[in-house]
């Protein structure tokens, strides 16, 4: 049996969610009382609620978009500080408006340090606030971590790359 609670009290729901997270779960399911469980299908009556974490990471490069994003640098390569270096921990193209794609393309091209295939690499100068649901261990990225469900919140013109979050900051999310 999985623990649950039925409540309309926000404080009680928050306490239940906090206890669930403390027990090592990634979040809670919130559902309509009259909804029916169907394996693999939550529909509109079930919602997964997980904490969102934000980190300031550095843009290491981006990939040229395709389809509607043709002509723009879209899929960002994201890095965390590791000493005096930056290591890649993930990619994202989520959360980017057309306006931001245009600005981002110009900003990355101004900082271009090389190209490989569809990727334009950039000097690590642009800091971007990224929302994530968590991290997981990964052999794909040099940092040994991969971001889960990363999305762009905003660029941080008020921060230098030296102020970006570290690999250890992200590692702290692994239980």
N, C-alpha and C positions, 0 to 999 in steps of 0.2 A: 504494500500500500504506500502510495506517495502522499506526503503531507499536503494539506490544502486548507484553505479557509474561505468562508463566505462572509463578506463584509462590504458595507458601503462606507465605512469609516476610513478616511485616508491615512490617518496615523497608524491604525491597525494593519492596513495593507503595506505601508512602508516598513513597519517592524517585521512583518512576515517576509517581505522581500529581502531585508537586511539579513535575517536569519538564514534564508535560503542561500544567499551569496556567501555568508560565513561558513556554511556547510560545504562549500566548494562547487555549487551549481552556477551555471553562467547566467541565470535569470529565472524568471517565473512566466507561466502561461496565465493569461487573464482571459476568461471566457464568459459567454452568456450562460446563465444557469440552465436554460432549456436547449442548449446546443448539444449535438450528438457528435461523438468522436468518430472520425473516419481516418484511418491510417494514412499519413502523408498529406492530408488535406485539412488545413485549419480554416480556410474560408474567412468570411467577414466576422464570424462570431468568436474566433480565437485570435489572440495577439501574444506574441513573445515579447516580453519586456526585459531588456538587459541594460546594464549601465553603459553609458557612453563616456569614453575617455578622449581628451584632446591633447595633442602633442604638437610642438613646433618642430618641424623637420625641414631639411634642406633639399632643394631640387637639384638632383645630380644630372638630369637630362629629361628628355621627353621623346615620345614616338609620334611621327606624323599620323594624323587621323585618317580615317577612311569614311566612306558614306557621307553623311551630313557634316562630318568634321574634316573633310578633305581640305587641305590647305592650311590647317591649323596644327600646332603641336598640342597633342591631347594627353596621351597616357603618360603621366608623370613618373619618373624614377625618384624615389624618396630615400633620403639618407639620414641617419642619426650620427651624432658626434661620437667618436671613439678615440679619445686622446686628442691629438692634433689632426686626425683624419676623419673622414666621413665614410660610413659603410651603408650600402643599400639594404633596406629592410622591407621594401615593397613597392608597389605601383598602384596608381589609381587614375581614373578619368571621371569619377563621379563627383557631382557637385559643381561642375563647371558650366557657367552660362556662356552664351555666345560672346558677350562683351569681355568676360574674363579670358576666354580662349584667345581672342584677338590680342589682348594685352599680354598674356602669358607667352604667346608665340614671339612677339617682338622682344620681350624681356629675356627669353631664353636665347634667341638668336644673337642678341647683344653680348651674351656671355658665352657663346659657343666656344668649346674647346676641342671638338672633334666630332666625327660622324662614323656610324657603323650601320649599314643597312638603313632601316627607317628611323634609327635613333640619332638624335642630336644630343651630344653630351654638353654640359655647361659647367662653368666654374661654380663652385658651391657658394653662392652668394644670396640666392633667393630663399627666404624662409617662408614656409607655408604652414598654417594651422590645419591639422588633419584630425578628424574625428574617427575613432576606431571602436570596435566592439571588444577588441582584445588583441593578443598576439599569440602565435604558436611557434614552436621550434620548427626550423626549416633548413634544409641543405641547399635550397635554391639560391638564397641570398647570402653574401659574404658575412653579414652580421649574425647569421645563424638563427634569425627570427623572421617571421612574416606577419605583416599586419592583417588583421581580420576586418573585412568590410570597411576599408578605408574610404573616406570622402573628404573633399576639400571644403573647409569652412571659410577661409579667407587667407590672403597673403599678408604677411607681417612686415610692413615697411618700417615698423618701429623696432625691429630686432635685427641684430647681426647674426651671421651664421655661427659665430662663436658662442651665441646665447641659445642656440637650438638645444633640444633635448638630447640626452645621451642614450647610448645603447643600454646602459645600466638602468636608466629610467624605464625603458620598455621592458627589459628583462624582469623588472619587479612585478609585472602583470602575470607572469607565469607562476602558477601555484605549484 
